[in-house]
Amino acid sequence: MKAVRLALHLITTLLFVAAGSPVTVRAQTPAPAKPKVAKIEATPAALELAVGDSVKLTATAFDADGKPVEIDIRYFSRSPKGVSVSQEGWVKATEGGEYIVAAVAMDSRPVFSSVTVKVRFPPIQSVAVHVSGKRLLVGATLANTATAIDRAKGERKEIVVTWSTSNPAIATVTPTGMITGLRPGSVLLRATAERVTGEYKYTVETNPIRNVKLLASALTRRTGDVIHFTAIPYDAAGREVANAPISYSVSSTVEDTVIAQFPSADIDDKGRFVAQRAGYHTVFAVAAGVSSQATVSIANRNVSQEVKLVGRSSIQDKHTSDLYVWQGKDGRDYMIAGMWGAGGQAYFYDVTDAAHQVLIDSVVVDARTVNDVYVDETGTICVITREGASNRKNGIVIIDCTDPHHVKVLSNFDDGLYGGVHNVNIWKNYVFAINAGTRFDVIDIKDPVHPKRVGFFELSTPGHGIHDVWVVDGIAYASQWGDGVILVDVGNGKYGGSPEKPVQFASYKYPLGSTHAAYPYKNPNGKFYVITGDEIFPEGLNIEPGSAPVHAAGYAHIIDFTDPQHPEEVARYEVPEAGSHNFWVEGEKLYASFYNGGMRVVDISGELKGNLYFQGREIARFFPFDPKGVIANAPFTMGPQLYKGNIFMADWNSGLWTVKLEPRKTALVP
C-alpha cells in the first residue's frame, strides 16, 4: 500500500490556518454503497443446549424482494463466557443461562439476526463454606459466604443458598450467612443448594473481652484521604485477645441539606476509613458486644481547577478514533489520529503550537477503520491498525515518521492477523497487537521493513476475549473482558517472561465482566495500582451520521496490586451518567475519557479507597460540544493524552481537541 497525499486538501487546510480558523478535515470519502441486504434468517431461530453441546447455525441473507444474496456473514456471541460461536457458525455451550448469538451480514450497513440460546444448568456437585477465620465468641457475629459448583465445574452465582446450624442453642445463622455465638460449644454451620450441603465446624468460645482500645492513624484529614483505625481488645487481666472479631461502623455529622444523599463516610472490616463529605465522623469498633469510639475531623479536598480550550482540529464528516502525540527528531511536536469507518485513513498534524494545529500529511490503507495508532520511543516508527480490509487480510501497517511531513509506509504485517487488529502498543522494538479479539501477538520490528512474529499470549478459558494491551517496563497489562485484567511478563524478566515466551503472573477478575482498558500507576507512597475501565453500551452503538447521541456505561476500577498474588479492588471512579473508555495516568492525576461524559481529570494522590467521584477528587471536566459534529453537540470522548502540559483528546463525533488546566487560584490544604 502506498501513502496517499491529499495535496489539494492540505492546501485548503493551510489556507484555513493562515486565516486563523480552526482546521477542519473534509476528505473526499466515497458515498456509501446502497445496501443489498434487507434481512437475515438464521436457522435454527432458537436453541436449547446442555453445557458442552455444539450446534451448527446457518444464516441466509435476502434482498428486499426476498431473493437470497451472496454476502459475507459472520457470527458473534454477546456473552462468549456462556456460549461461544465460531466464524463458521458453530455454537458451543460453556455455562448455564440464556444468551444471544447474532448472525451479521457485512453489507454497507450491518444487518443482524439474533438467535436465543438457552443453556441448561448442570446439577450442583459441591458447596464450599468460606469463613473469616476469626474466633466465634459468645455474643459475636461473623459473616460467611458459600460457593456452589455444578458438575461442569461452573460457579452458580444465581443459586439460592439456605443456611442452618446443627444446634441453634449454641449458634444461630441468618438467611444471609451471619452466624452468632450464643453459648460455648461446637456447632456445624451448613450451607445447602439443591440438596447438596457444605459444612464448617465452629467452636463457640466464652467471651474474654472486657474493653477495646481504638487507635487512629490521623485525627484530621481531607475528603478522600484514608485513615487507618486499629481496634485492640483486652481481657480482664489487660492482656490482648488474639484473633478476636472486630466490626466497624461510622456515624457522621456533616453539612447536608439534601435528603437521601450518598453515604457521608465508609469504613471496611480492615479499619480503613474514608469520608465523602466534610464534617465530624465518629468511628465505632465492636468486639463481641464490647465497644469503643473515636472522632475525626474532615475538611473539603478543594482540588478543582478551571479548564482552558487551547486549540482543536475539527473533523466533521467521519468518526475520529485514537490519537498519539510525540516529539519528532527535529524537536517539533506531532500528532497522529486514526479514523473510524472512513476507508482506512490516518492524519498527521504539527502541534508544536497547540493553538494552531496544522494537518501536514495522511495515509490511506486498505481498511474500513484505523482504530489505534502508536509511535515508538525514538519518534521515528509509527504503527497503525487495520480492521475491515477488502481482502479480509487486516493486521498492522508500519510507517516511517522520521519526517512527519512526508511519512512513508515501510511494511504491512498481516500474517495470522486476518481477523483484524483493534489495538496496539509498542515497547522497545516490539509491537503488541490484539489479534481478532482473542489474544495479543508479539511482533519484532527491529527491522521495520521485515517484521516477524516472535510470540503470543492467549488465555485458555472458554469464550475468552481481549480488547487492549498496555506495556510498561516489560509488563503487559491485558484487558481480557470477562476474565478481568491479566499481568504478563513479556520482557521484564522478574517472572521469567520474554517477548518470545510471555508468562502470566497475576490477575484480577471482577463480576461486571467488561474489562476494556488497563493502566498501571505507582504512587509516591509505594502503592501499586492498576486502573481498569469497563466498556458497556446498553443501547447499542449507532454509527449512522445524524443518529441520536449514544450513552455508555461502566466505570474505572482501581485495583491494589502492591502484592501481585493478592490483588484487591479498593476504589472506583464512576460518572453516574456516562461510561468509561481510555485513560492516561501521569503524576498523581488520572486523565479519563468518559464517552458522553467528556474528559475528566481526577486527583489520585495518596492511598485510594471508595468512590472518588463523591470525594471531591475530580479536578476538572471538559465536554467537547460541536454543533457541526458527525452527531451534533454529542460529546463522545475516546481517549486523552497529557503532553507537555496540554491535554490532547480525540472525540468520536467532532475530531481532535486540546485543553489545559489553568493554574490554581487557591493553595491546597494539606
LUMTOR-209189 format. One line per 10 residues: number of its first residue (from 1); for each residue x, y, z of C-alpha. Coordinates in Angstrom, 2 decimals. Example, Ala and Ser with C-alpha at 12.3 -4.5 7.8 and 13.67 -1.06 7.14 Angstrom:
! LUMTOR-209189
1 = 12.30/-4.50/7.80  13.67/-1.06/7.14
This chain:
! LUMTOR-209189
1 = 0.00/0.00/0.00  1.18/3.48/-0.75  0.93/6.56/1.37  -1.59/8.88/-0.26  -1.05/12.64/-0.07  -4.22/14.72/-0.05  -2.43/17.62/-1.76  -5.40/19.79/-2.62  -6.94/19.11/0.75  -3.73/20.14/2.52
11 = -3.51/23.40/0.60  -7.07/24.22/1.66  -6.20/23.35/5.24  -3.13/25.59/5.26  -5.21/28.47/3.94  -7.64/27.96/6.83  -4.75/28.05/9.31  -3.29/31.19/7.75  -6.67/32.84/8.17  -6.67/31.91/11.86
21 = -9.60/29.48/11.55  -9.65/26.06/13.18  -8.54/23.19/10.95  -11.50/21.30/9.51  -10.89/17.98/7.76  -13.28/17.03/4.98  -11.60/14.38/2.86  -13.34/13.09/-0.25  -14.76/9.92/1.31  -16.82/7.92/-1.25
31 = -20.57/7.86/-0.70  -21.65/4.61/0.95  -22.92/1.91/-1.38  -26.62/1.15/-1.40  -27.37/-1.79/0.92  -28.16/-5.08/-0.81  -29.42/-6.98/2.22  -32.88/-6.38/3.64  -32.91/-9.16/6.23  -31.14/-12.27/7.53
41 = -32.74/-15.53/8.60  -30.78/-17.75/10.97  -31.61/-21.44/11.43  -32.48/-22.66/13.98  -34.11/-19.50/15.31  -33.66/-20.64/18.92  -31.52/-23.23/20.69  -31.70/-25.16/23.96  -28.43/-26.87/24.87  -26.62/-28.58/27.71
51 = -23.14/-27.47/28.79  -20.65/-28.95/26.33  -23.13/-29.26/23.43  -22.26/-27.85/19.99  -24.72/-26.97/17.22  -24.17/-25.53/13.74  -26.06/-22.36/12.82  -26.77/-21.43/9.23  -27.82/-18.00/8.04  -29.10/-16.68/4.72
61 = -29.31/-13.07/3.57  -32.23/-11.83/1.48  -32.81/-8.68/-0.55  -35.96/-6.55/-0.48  -37.63/-8.92/-3.00  -36.97/-11.94/-0.81  -34.22/-13.35/-3.03  -31.07/-14.86/-1.47  -27.96/-12.64/-1.53  -24.39/-13.95/-1.66
71 = -22.56/-11.98/1.03  -20.11/-12.46/3.88  -21.97/-13.49/7.06  -20.22/-13.54/10.42  -21.31/-14.82/13.81  -20.88/-13.21/17.22  -21.80/-14.11/20.78  -22.91/-11.32/23.09  -21.82/-13.44/26.08  -18.84/-15.55/24.98
81 = -18.29/-16.83/28.52  -21.63/-18.62/28.31  -21.79/-19.55/24.63  -19.05/-19.19/22.06  -19.54/-19.20/18.30  -17.03/-19.75/15.52  -16.96/-17.77/12.28  -18.43/-20.88/10.61  -21.46/-20.73/12.91  -20.65/-23.50/15.41
91 = -22.26/-22.61/18.75  -20.79/-24.20/21.89  -22.40/-24.00/25.34  -19.99/-23.48/28.24  -22.12/-22.11/31.09  -25.78/-22.27/32.07  -28.05/-19.30/31.35  -29.81/-17.52/28.48  -27.73/-15.81/25.80  -27.89/-14.17/22.38
101 = -25.87/-15.16/19.31  -26.01/-12.86/16.28  -25.53/-13.55/12.57  -24.35/-10.40/10.80  -24.31/-9.67/7.07  -21.33/-7.42/6.37  -23.15/-5.12/3.93  -22.53/-1.38/3.55  -24.65/-1.28/6.70  -24.53/-4.33/9.03
111 = -27.76/-6.36/9.11  -28.37/-8.55/12.17  -30.39/-11.64/13.05  -30.44/-12.83/16.66  -30.74/-16.38/17.99  -31.68/-17.05/21.62  -29.60/-19.80/23.20  -30.80/-21.38/26.45  -28.16/-23.45/28.22  -29.45/-25.84/30.87
121 = -27.70/-25.62/34.22  -25.97/-28.85/35.31  -26.82/-30.22/38.78  -24.92/-28.92/41.80  -21.93/-31.08/42.70  -20.47/-29.34/45.77  -20.94/-26.42/48.15  -17.97/-24.76/49.87  -18.36/-22.62/53.00  -16.00/-19.63/53.33
131 = -15.36/-18.14/56.78  -13.47/-15.11/58.11  -11.04/-17.11/60.23  -11.87/-15.07/63.32  -12.80/-16.63/66.66  -16.51/-17.11/67.29  -17.04/-15.79/70.81  -20.29/-15.72/72.74  -22.08/-12.54/71.64  -20.02/-12.17/68.43
141 = -21.39/-12.27/64.89  -19.29/-13.41/61.90  -20.03/-13.21/58.18  -19.85/-16.33/56.00  -20.29/-16.97/52.28  -20.82/-20.09/50.20  -19.89/-21.14/46.67  -21.97/-23.70/44.77  -20.15/-25.59/41.99  -22.03/-27.64/39.38
151 = -20.93/-30.80/37.58  -19.49/-28.76/34.72  -17.15/-27.06/37.26  -19.05/-23.79/36.87  -19.79/-21.46/39.80  -23.54/-21.00/40.25  -23.78/-17.41/41.45  -27.52/-17.20/40.80  -28.48/-20.09/43.05  -30.09/-19.53/46.45
161 = -28.16/-20.99/49.38  -30.02/-21.99/52.54  -28.16/-21.58/55.84  -28.62/-23.55/59.08  -26.74/-24.67/62.20  -26.68/-28.10/63.79  -27.60/-26.67/67.22  -29.47/-23.32/67.36  -28.98/-23.26/71.11  -25.20/-22.82/70.59
171 = -25.27/-20.60/67.48  -27.83/-19.20/65.08  -27.40/-18.09/61.47  -29.33/-15.59/59.35  -30.54/-16.25/55.77  -27.50/-14.24/54.58  -24.93/-16.39/56.42  -24.30/-14.25/59.56  -23.59/-16.62/62.47  -23.92/-15.51/66.12
181 = -22.48/-17.42/69.10  -24.94/-17.92/71.98  -23.14/-20.26/74.42  -19.89/-22.27/74.43  -19.77/-25.49/72.44  -19.20/-26.99/68.99  -21.65/-26.42/66.11  -21.81/-27.18/62.40  -22.60/-24.30/60.05  -24.37/-25.67/56.94
191 = -24.98/-24.19/53.50  -27.33/-26.10/51.20  -28.00/-25.69/47.48  -30.21/-28.13/45.55  -29.95/-30.73/48.36  -26.15/-30.59/48.33  -24.69/-29.35/51.65  -21.35/-27.90/52.64  -20.30/-27.67/56.30  -17.86/-25.85/58.56
201 = -17.30/-26.70/62.23  -17.26/-23.73/64.59  -16.25/-23.79/68.25  -18.08/-21.10/70.22  -15.82/-19.77/72.99  -16.52/-17.92/76.21  -16.09/-14.21/75.60  -12.95/-12.91/77.46  -13.11/-9.33/76.12  -13.67/-6.59/78.69
211 = -12.58/-3.42/76.89  -11.43/-2.22/73.46  -8.84/0.43/72.63  -9.35/2.24/69.30  -6.38/3.93/67.58  -6.48/6.21/64.51  -3.57/6.95/62.14  -4.76/10.58/61.99  -7.48/12.74/63.52  -7.72/15.38/60.77
221 = -7.71/14.80/57.00  -9.48/15.78/53.77  -12.30/14.04/51.91  -10.87/11.11/50.01  -7.92/10.59/52.38  -7.69/7.16/54.03  -7.38/6.93/57.82  -6.44/3.58/59.34  -8.22/2.54/62.54  -6.91/-0.26/64.73
231 = -9.07/-1.81/67.44  -7.23/-3.76/70.20  -9.40/-5.90/72.53  -8.22/-6.73/76.08  -9.34/-9.28/78.68  -9.90/-8.63/82.40  -6.16/-9.01/83.12  -5.23/-6.39/80.50  -3.92/-8.96/78.01  -4.63/-8.53/74.30
241 = -7.18/-11.02/72.95  -5.77/-12.52/69.75  -7.79/-13.08/66.57  -10.89/-11.50/68.06  -13.76/-10.50/65.75  -13.94/-6.73/65.24  -16.72/-4.90/63.42  -16.55/-1.22/62.47  -19.25/1.36/61.78  -19.39/5.11/61.38
251 = -21.78/7.93/62.26  -21.37/11.35/60.64  -22.26/14.95/61.40  -21.93/16.94/58.19  -23.46/19.93/56.44  -26.06/18.18/54.33  -29.20/19.89/53.10  -30.05/17.16/50.57  -32.29/14.29/51.62  -31.10/10.78/50.65
261 = -27.54/11.89/49.95  -24.80/9.33/49.33  -23.07/7.94/52.46  -21.01/10.61/54.20  -18.22/8.17/55.09  -17.32/4.49/54.94  -15.15/2.10/56.92  -14.37/-1.51/55.98  -13.65/-4.59/58.07  -9.90/-3.81/57.96
271 = -10.44/-0.46/59.66  -9.81/1.65/56.54  -11.90/4.82/56.76  -12.63/7.38/54.04  -15.05/10.32/54.01  -17.05/11.66/51.09  -18.30/14.71/52.98  -16.54/17.23/55.22  -17.54/17.25/58.86  -17.10/15.19/62.02
281 = -17.17/11.40/61.77  -17.30/9.03/64.72  -16.00/5.51/64.19  -17.23/2.66/66.42  -15.36/-0.60/66.93  -17.28/-3.51/68.44  -15.68/-6.74/69.64  -18.25/-9.33/70.76  -20.51/-6.71/72.33  -17.73/-4.52/73.80
291 = -17.25/-1.19/72.01  -15.03/1.88/71.69  -15.20/5.03/69.60  -13.08/7.85/68.13  -13.98/11.02/66.21  -12.09/12.53/63.26  -12.45/15.94/61.58  -12.57/16.01/57.77  -12.15/19.10/55.55  -13.14/19.50/51.90
301 = -10.48/18.33/49.44  -10.53/21.56/47.39  -8.63/20.45/44.26  -10.81/21.80/41.43  -9.26/23.77/38.56  -10.58/25.56/35.51  -10.05/24.14/32.00  -8.97/26.34/29.10  -9.55/25.40/25.45  -6.19/25.69/23.69
311 = -6.95/24.52/20.15  -8.64/21.91/18.03  -8.75/20.18/14.66  -12.37/19.73/13.69  -13.30/16.58/11.75  -16.93/16.72/10.71  -17.50/14.09/8.03  -16.22/10.94/9.74  -15.68/9.48/13.19  -12.34/10.07/14.89
321 = -10.63/7.22/16.72  -7.49/7.19/18.89  -4.58/9.65/18.82  -0.92/9.79/19.84  1.32/12.84/20.41  5.13/12.77/20.33  8.24/14.86/19.79  9.87/14.37/16.41  13.57/14.08/15.64  13.51/17.75/14.63
331 = 12.35/18.80/18.11  8.85/19.75/16.98  5.65/18.18/18.31  3.41/15.97/16.20  0.13/14.08/16.48  -1.39/11.18/14.57  -5.09/10.25/14.66  -6.97/7.29/13.20  -10.35/7.44/11.50  -13.22/5.08/12.23
341 = -15.25/3.54/9.39  -13.76/6.01/6.89  -11.82/3.91/4.41  -8.56/3.36/6.30  -7.36/6.91/6.92  -4.88/8.34/9.43  -3.91/12.02/9.69  -0.62/13.60/10.82  -0.52/17.05/12.44  2.12/19.52/13.57
351 = 1.00/20.57/17.07  4.13/22.47/18.16  1.79/25.41/18.57  -1.15/23.56/20.11  -3.40/26.55/19.46  -2.76/26.34/15.70  -2.65/22.69/14.71  -1.60/22.03/11.11  -2.54/18.96/9.08  0.71/18.01/7.34
361 = 0.25/14.52/5.87  -2.01/11.48/5.75  -2.05/7.83/4.80  -4.83/5.71/3.36  -4.65/1.94/3.76  -6.91/-0.97/2.84  -9.22/-0.96/5.86  -12.63/0.16/6.99  -11.18/1.52/10.24  -7.83/2.67/11.59
371 = -8.75/2.34/15.24  -5.43/2.63/17.06  -2.18/4.50/16.40  1.11/4.44/18.28  4.63/5.88/17.90  7.75/4.25/19.30  10.08/5.88/21.85  12.50/7.01/19.12  9.77/9.06/17.45  10.57/7.51/14.06
381 = 8.34/4.44/13.76  4.56/4.64/13.76  2.20/1.66/13.80  -1.47/1.84/12.82  -4.12/-0.89/12.99  -6.37/-2.23/10.27  -9.91/-3.61/10.50  -12.34/-4.43/7.71  -9.84/-4.85/4.85  -11.35/-5.56/1.42
391 = -9.33/-8.78/1.07  -10.04/-9.80/4.70  -6.32/-9.59/5.48  -6.05/-6.98/8.18  -3.07/-6.61/10.51  -0.85/-3.58/11.10  0.94/-1.01/8.95  4.44/0.14/9.92  5.26/3.72/8.90  8.48/5.72/8.86
401 = 7.55/9.00/10.59  11.08/10.38/10.90  9.77/13.29/8.83  6.07/13.55/9.74  5.59/15.93/6.79  6.49/13.08/4.43  5.65/9.76/6.07  6.43/6.53/4.27  4.81/3.10/4.58  7.63/0.65/5.30
411 = 5.69/-2.60/5.53  2.41/-4.34/6.23  2.19/-7.27/8.61  -0.96/-9.36/8.31  0.32/-12.92/8.81  -2.17/-14.55/11.15  -3.85/-11.20/11.90  -6.64/-11.63/9.37  -9.42/-11.22/11.93  -8.47/-7.58/12.48
421 = -6.30/-5.61/14.89  -8.20/-3.22/17.15  -5.40/-2.02/19.45  -1.58/-1.97/19.58  1.18/-0.96/21.94  4.94/-0.63/21.39  7.65/-1.47/23.90  11.27/-1.23/22.81  11.41/-2.94/19.39  8.25/-4.98/19.80
431 = 4.67/-4.37/18.73  1.94/-5.93/20.85  -1.09/-6.36/18.59  -4.58/-7.51/19.58  -5.33/-10.42/17.26  -9.01/-10.82/16.34  -10.02/-10.02/19.91  -8.72/-13.34/21.22  -5.00/-12.89/22.02  -2.09/-10.48/21.71
441 = 0.75/-11.21/19.28  4.32/-10.00/19.80  5.90/-8.70/16.58  9.60/-7.89/16.31  10.17/-4.63/14.37  13.91/-4.26/14.82  13.90/-4.40/11.03  10.65/-2.48/10.35  10.73/-3.44/6.66  10.71/-7.13/7.59
451 = 8.64/-7.53/10.80  8.21/-11.01/12.26  6.07/-12.60/14.94  8.12/-13.93/17.85  5.46/-14.83/20.41  1.88/-14.51/21.59  -0.26/-14.76/24.71  -3.74/-16.26/24.88  -5.93/-17.48/27.73  -7.43/-20.96/27.69
461 = -10.71/-20.08/29.42  -13.95/-20.78/27.49  -15.15/-17.83/25.42  -12.16/-15.69/26.35  -11.57/-12.34/24.69  -9.16/-9.42/24.83  -9.63/-5.76/23.95  -6.38/-3.99/24.72  -2.83/-4.41/25.98  -0.61/-1.75/27.58
471 = 3.10/-2.50/28.16  5.28/-0.74/30.76  8.76/-1.91/31.87  8.27/-5.27/30.20  4.94/-6.00/31.91  1.85/-6.31/29.71  -1.49/-5.29/31.23  -4.02/-7.24/29.19  -7.70/-6.23/29.30  -9.48/-9.55/28.91
481 = -13.20/-8.62/29.11  -14.86/-11.26/31.35  -11.53/-12.62/32.60  -10.54/-9.23/34.03  -7.03/-7.79/33.87  -4.09/-10.16/33.36  -0.48/-9.17/34.17  2.06/-10.82/31.86  5.86/-10.68/31.95  6.86/-10.00/28.32
491 = 10.44/-8.89/28.92  10.73/-7.58/32.46  12.27/-10.90/33.44  11.25/-10.88/37.11  8.68/-13.59/36.46  10.64/-15.45/33.78  8.93/-13.93/30.77  10.22/-12.60/27.47  8.74/-11.32/24.18  9.19/-14.83/22.79
501 = 7.68/-16.53/25.84  5.19/-14.36/27.78  4.46/-15.54/31.33  1.28/-14.68/33.26  1.99/-13.93/36.93  -1.06/-12.12/38.30  -4.69/-11.36/37.52  -7.86/-9.84/38.90  -11.39/-10.58/37.76  -14.50/-8.71/38.82
511 = -18.15/-9.68/38.30  -19.04/-6.94/35.80  -17.08/-8.77/33.10  -16.31/-5.87/30.74  -12.60/-5.10/31.27  -11.76/-2.87/28.30  -8.57/-0.97/29.24  -5.92/-1.18/31.99  -3.20/1.27/33.05  -0.61/0.87/35.85
521 = 0.07/3.56/38.44  2.67/3.50/41.23  2.13/6.32/43.71  4.92/8.00/45.72  3.87/6.13/48.87  4.71/2.76/47.35  1.19/1.63/46.50  0.92/-0.03/43.08  -2.46/0.24/41.43  -3.86/-0.97/38.13
531 = -6.73/1.19/36.90  -9.11/-0.70/34.64  -12.17/0.53/32.77  -15.36/-1.11/31.53  -16.96/-0.58/28.14  -20.70/-1.18/28.05  -23.26/0.03/25.53  -26.73/-0.69/26.94  -28.42/1.00/23.99  -26.17/-0.34/21.23
541 = -23.73/1.67/19.13  -25.38/3.57/16.26  -22.77/4.86/13.80  -25.03/6.48/11.22  -24.45/10.24/10.63  -27.20/12.28/12.25  -28.06/9.50/14.71  -29.18/10.20/18.24  -26.32/10.51/20.77  -25.09/7.26/22.32
551 = -24.89/6.81/26.08  -22.33/4.38/27.51  -21.96/2.72/30.91  -19.12/1.34/33.03  -16.53/2.89/35.33  -12.88/2.87/36.41  -11.91/0.10/38.84  -8.85/0.80/41.00  -7.13/-2.44/41.97  -4.30/-2.58/44.51
561 = -1.59/-4.86/43.03  1.06/-3.97/45.62  1.05/-7.69/46.41  0.57/-9.18/42.91  -0.56/-12.52/44.34  -3.31/-10.92/46.44  -4.80/-8.02/44.43  -7.69/-6.12/45.97  -10.19/-3.78/44.36  -10.17/-0.78/46.69
571 = -11.74/2.15/44.83  -13.65/3.28/41.80  -14.27/6.40/39.77  -17.79/6.27/38.39  -19.57/9.00/36.48  -23.24/8.10/37.02  -24.48/9.32/33.64  -21.64/8.07/31.41  -19.29/5.16/30.73  -15.51/4.92/30.66
581 = -13.25/4.44/27.64  -9.48/5.08/27.77  -7.24/6.60/30.45  -3.89/8.31/30.77  -2.04/8.34/34.11  0.73/10.83/34.83  1.99/12.30/38.08  -0.80/11.92/40.60  -3.60/12.59/38.13  -5.90/10.34/36.14
591 = -6.99/11.70/32.74  -10.12/9.76/31.84  -12.36/9.77/28.79  -15.97/9.01/29.64  -17.61/8.94/26.21  -20.78/11.08/26.54  -19.41/12.30/29.91  -16.49/14.05/28.19  -12.96/14.17/29.63  -12.30/14.14/33.38
601 = -9.16/14.91/35.41  -9.05/13.15/38.78  -6.76/13.54/41.81  -5.38/10.07/42.61  -2.81/11.16/45.21  -2.30/9.17/48.39  -3.97/5.89/49.30  -7.18/5.27/47.36  -10.44/3.88/48.70  -14.15/4.26/47.94
611 = -15.82/6.16/45.10  -13.52/9.00/44.04  -16.39/10.75/42.24  -18.07/11.60/45.56  -14.89/12.58/47.43  -14.18/15.88/45.71  -11.24/14.34/43.83  -12.47/15.46/40.42  -10.16/18.32/39.39  -11.80/19.27/36.10
621 = -14.10/18.17/33.31  -14.44/19.16/29.67  -17.27/18.44/27.21  -16.35/18.79/23.51  -19.62/20.15/22.15  -19.69/20.81/18.39  -22.91/21.84/16.58  -21.34/20.69/13.28  -20.10/17.31/14.52  -20.97/14.00/12.85
631 = -23.63/13.88/15.55  -24.28/17.47/16.57  -23.48/18.54/20.14  -22.88/14.96/21.23  -19.58/14.60/23.14  -18.19/11.09/22.79  -14.63/11.32/24.07  -12.38/8.43/23.08  -9.03/9.00/24.74  -6.84/11.68/26.37
641 = -3.07/12.12/26.44  -1.18/14.59/28.61  1.72/16.05/26.64  3.93/18.98/27.71  1.22/20.40/29.93  -1.57/20.15/27.34  -4.31/17.54/27.32  -4.91/16.23/23.81  -8.08/14.23/23.27  -9.96/12.55/20.44
651 = -13.72/12.85/20.23  -15.56/10.30/18.09  -18.09/12.83/16.81  -16.09/16.03/16.38  -12.37/15.40/15.93  -9.36/16.48/17.98  -9.29/18.85/20.95  -6.56/20.33/23.15  -7.17/21.83/26.59  -5.06/22.94/29.53
661 = -5.61/23.15/33.26  -5.49/26.74/34.47  -3.26/27.48/37.50  -4.98/27.09/40.86  -6.19/30.30/42.43  -6.06/28.94/45.99  -3.49/26.81/47.79  -4.20/23.18/48.64  -4.91/22.45/52.29  -2.66/19.58/53.47
